[in-house]
Amino acid sequence: MEIAIMGAGLSGLACAIQLEKYGISPMILERRSRVGDRFINGEILLSIFSRPVRDDITFLADRHQIYLHPTANISEFIVHSVNEKATLTGPFGFSNIRGRHENSFESQLAKQVKTKIQFQSEYTYEQLVKEFTHVIVATGDAGYAEAVQNYQTDLTVTLKGATVEGDFSRYQVMCWLDDRFAPKGYGYLIPFSEKEANITIGFPDHEEGSLDNLKEKWSRFYEQVCTDLDQNLKITDEFEINRYVIGQCSMPRIGNSFFTGNCFGSVMPLFGFGQLPAILTGIYAAEDLVGGMAYIEATEPLRQSYYRSMTLRKAFQSMGDSAKDIMVRSLSGRLGERLLTTKVDVLNLAARLLRPFVKQ
Ligand SMILES: Cc1cc2nc3c(=O)[nH]c(=O)nc-3n(C[C@H](O)[C@H](O)[C@H](O)COP(=O)(O)OP(=O)(O)OC[C@H]3O[C@@H](n4cnc5c(N)ncnc54)[C@H](O)[C@@H]3O)c2cc1C
């Protein structure tokens, strides 16, 4: 077998690590000049989104021998709405760094790969399909899947974020549910350390043209974060992503091409979590190649999670600021903590209950 992996991100590198365990050295092709060569941002792994897995980091280590060091375990989660605030005590999961940082998840995975990564690759999918027996499409976007008519886009999202300097607790993550700066979306703060954090707003692109006043929304969000933290945060870096695609491929495997990570559709529509599914699709593609499990069947639970997450997204999008106030108020205290830390897959349950009431 001659295997090419297109993209040295989470799913591509996880696939390579898994193949190497079976003595297979794939050709790893990365378009950029180094792993994670893009802006730095904070991301999280929340256990409520990974059920039945309760601890993503332990699960990846114990089950798949993939070792990741997060920034911190999240022991406090603060949710703000326009008029309410809920402070919840965990454990909730982990925060981590992405992009061009020595401790980013992609940098950590790259260290676990023995095969040399070929950077500044200009190979196209069409070339790779001709030259290799198998191709793993792990480019982190829908492009190639769309080109072979294998992708359905469900929504696109605008994301704007910044690295800020201030005083933070590494163990505390915050989010804001406030239509004034993140209509039908969210804002969040994820610390990188006690002195640095990432703040981001993300909201779906709507017909009204949500990009029009992005600058205004961003200033309002930044001011809100400074007010809530009672700090004058210094912005040291910024990023903006327009039309970040959330959708699913129709066929996870076509012939000898495997669509993994975001090319598969790993980003869950509700709040955009995609790291664990991305890593898992990489592992599952490798397992299929070595005869362990069929990729299409292995990824089916992720596809089902995606549909449930879409139902929740639709329900969430129908909520105005006052409904979010009620939600945040009811999350306060033991009830919220119980909901977020229970062994029960509450999101699955909620999606099933809401499904008859949400327009599909
Ligand atoms: C701002 C933001 C915040 C997020 N927050 C969270 C979060 O908090 N929690 C969470 O779970 N998920 C989050 N996600 C989603 C998560 O980051 C993605 O689901 C995950 O990174 C997808 O992994 P991947 O392997 O598909 O792509 P990536 O990890 O992005 O890797 C793709 C790689 O392919 C390379 N590439 C692209 N084109 C080519 C080509 N033609 N040839 C060769 N290489 C190519 C790229 O340079 C890149 O290195 C967030 C996403 C964004 C954008």
The ligand as an SDF file (V2000), in Angstrom:
LIG
                    3D

 53 58  0  0  0  0  0  0  0  0999 V2000
  -11.4720   29.4390   15.7720 C   0  0  0  0  0  0  0  0  0  0  0  0
  -11.8020   27.9740   15.9750 C   0  0  0  0  0  0  0  0  0  0  0  0
  -12.0750   27.5230   17.2530 C   0  0  0  0  0  0  0  0  0  0  0  0
  -12.3760   26.1710   17.4650 C   0  0  0  0  0  0  0  0  0  0  0  0
  -12.6160   25.7650   18.7410 N   0  0  0  0  0  0  0  0  0  0  0  0
  -12.7880   24.4540   19.0040 C   0  0  0  0  0  0  0  0  0  0  0  0
  -12.9200   24.0030   20.3520 C   0  0  0  0  0  0  0  0  0  0  0  0
  -12.8860   24.7810   21.3040 O   0  0  0  0  0  0  0  0  0  0  0  0
  -13.0500   22.6680   20.5590 N   0  0  0  0  0  0  0  0  0  0  0  0
  -13.0630   21.7570   19.5300 C   0  0  0  0  0  0  0  0  0  0  0  0
  -13.1790   20.5460   19.7870 O   0  0  0  0  0  0  0  0  0  0  0  0
  -12.9520   22.1710   18.2440 N   0  0  0  0  0  0  0  0  0  0  0  0
  -12.7990   23.4800   17.9470 C   0  0  0  0  0  0  0  0  0  0  0  0
  -12.6470   23.8980   16.6520 N   0  0  0  0  0  0  0  0  0  0  0  0
  -12.7080   22.8840   15.5630 C   0  0  0  0  0  0  0  0  0  0  0  0
  -11.3800   22.1140   15.4250 C   0  0  0  0  0  0  0  0  0  0  0  0
  -10.3140   23.0160   15.4390 O   0  0  0  0  0  0  0  0  0  0  0  0
  -11.3870   21.3390   14.0830 C   0  0  0  0  0  0  0  0  0  0  0  0
  -12.5060   20.5010   14.0510 O   0  0  0  0  0  0  0  0  0  0  0  0
  -10.1390   20.4690   13.8910 C   0  0  0  0  0  0  0  0  0  0  0  0
   -8.9690   21.2230   13.9520 O   0  0  0  0  0  0  0  0  0  0  0  0
  -10.2010   19.7840   12.5250 C   0  0  0  0  0  0  0  0  0  0  0  0
   -9.0450   19.0020   12.3220 O   0  0  0  0  0  0  0  0  0  0  0  0
   -8.5700   18.6390   10.8380 P   0  0  0  0  0  0  0  0  0  0  0  0
   -7.5650   17.5950   10.9580 O   0  0  0  0  0  0  0  0  0  0  0  0
   -9.7510   18.3900    9.9970 O   0  0  0  0  0  0  0  0  0  0  0  0
   -7.9480   20.0070   10.2790 O   0  0  0  0  0  0  0  0  0  0  0  0
   -6.7110   20.8360   10.7760 P   0  0  0  0  0  0  0  0  0  0  0  0
   -6.2520   20.4260   12.1170 O   0  0  0  0  0  0  0  0  0  0  0  0
   -7.0680   22.2580   10.5420 O   0  0  0  0  0  0  0  0  0  0  0  0
   -5.5550   20.4240    9.7360 O   0  0  0  0  0  0  0  0  0  0  0  0
   -5.6540   20.6120    8.3590 C   0  0  0  0  0  0  0  0  0  0  0  0
   -4.2320   20.7020    7.8020 C   0  0  0  0  0  0  0  0  0  0  0  0
   -4.2750   20.5240    6.3870 O   0  0  0  0  0  0  0  0  0  0  0  0
   -3.3990   21.4680    5.7900 C   0  0  0  0  0  0  0  0  0  0  0  0
   -3.8130   21.6370    4.3930 N   0  0  0  0  0  0  0  0  0  0  0  0
   -4.8490   22.3630    3.9130 C   0  0  0  0  0  0  0  0  0  0  0  0
   -4.9330   22.2260    2.5760 N   0  0  0  0  0  0  0  0  0  0  0  0
   -3.9210   21.3970    2.2060 C   0  0  0  0  0  0  0  0  0  0  0  0
   -3.4840   20.8760    0.9640 C   0  0  0  0  0  0  0  0  0  0  0  0
   -4.1060   21.1810   -0.1780 N   0  0  0  0  0  0  0  0  0  0  0  0
   -2.4100   20.0460    0.9460 N   0  0  0  0  0  0  0  0  0  0  0  0
   -1.7690   19.7260    2.0960 C   0  0  0  0  0  0  0  0  0  0  0  0
   -2.1370   20.2010    3.3070 N   0  0  0  0  0  0  0  0  0  0  0  0
   -3.2010   21.0110    3.3670 C   0  0  0  0  0  0  0  0  0  0  0  0
   -3.5570   22.6950    6.6660 C   0  0  0  0  0  0  0  0  0  0  0  0
   -2.4920   23.5920    6.4720 O   0  0  0  0  0  0  0  0  0  0  0  0
   -3.5960   22.0660    8.0490 C   0  0  0  0  0  0  0  0  0  0  0  0
   -2.3060   21.8930    8.5790 O   0  0  0  0  0  0  0  0  0  0  0  0
  -12.3960   25.2460   16.3830 C   0  0  0  0  0  0  0  0  0  0  0  0
  -12.1190   25.7150   15.0890 C   0  0  0  0  0  0  0  0  0  0  0  0
  -11.8280   27.0620   14.8880 C   0  0  0  0  0  0  0  0  0  0  0  0
  -11.5210   27.5440   13.4800 C   0  0  0  0  0  0  0  0  0  0  0  0
  1  2  1  0
  2  3  1  0
  2 52  2  0
  3  4  2  0
  4  5  1  0
  4 50  1  0
  5  6  2  0
  6  7  1  0
  6 13  1  0
  7  8  2  0
  7  9  1  0
  9 10  1  0
 10 11  2  0
 10 12  1  0
 12 13  2  0
 13 14  1  0
 14 15  1  0
 14 50  1  0
 15 16  1  0
 16 17  1  0
 16 18  1  0
 18 19  1  0
 18 20  1  0
 20 21  1  0
 20 22  1  0
 22 23  1  0
 23 24  1  0
 24 25  2  0
 24 26  1  0
 24 27  1  0
 27 28  1  0
 28 29  2  0
 28 30  1  0
 28 31  1  0
 31 32  1  0
 32 33  1  0
 33 34  1  0
 33 48  1  0
 34 35  1  0
 35 36  1  0
 35 46  1  0
 36 37  1  0
 36 45  1  0
 37 38  2  0
 38 39  1  0
 39 40  1  0
 39 45  2  0
 40 41  1  0
 40 42  2  0
 42 43  1  0
 43 44  2  0
 44 45  1  0
 46 47  1  0
 46 48  1  0
 48 49  1  0
 50 51  2  0
 51 52  1  0
 52 53  1  0
M  END
$$$$
